[in-house]
Amino acid sequence: MATNYVQPGEKIELTATAAVASGAVVVVSQRVGVAETAAAASGDKYTVSLEGVYNLPALGTDTLSPGDLVYWDAGAGNITATPTGNTLAGIAFESKGSGVTTVAVKLNG
């Protein structure tokens, strides 16, 4: 193995600026991840997964097909098909019809 190898890179350890629940969506610069562990308070360390497929809250009025690009709307706290003002999260991993408020997303790892 190369002497400069650090780790596989699908997870990153962060220091919380506020409490973070396990399973919460976290924006890391311009990347979307999911908190794998919780942070009870500011200053706590926690782990964020930057790869994988997760069921995430979604805008109920959007319809999605597998492979569609999806974005995280931090203000609304959900996945949307609208790129403007939002952070690319990854791709829809399944179809989502209007009225459905969750969608499986393959993170943009």
Beta strands, then each sheet from edge to edge (+ up, - down):
strand 1: 11-15
strand 2: 25-28
strand 3: 31-35
strand 4: 45-49
strand 5: 53-57
strand 6: 69-73
strand 7: 78-80
strand 8: 87-92
strand 9: 102-107
sheet 1: 1+ 4- 3+ 2-
sheet 2: 5+ 9- 8+ 6- 7+
end
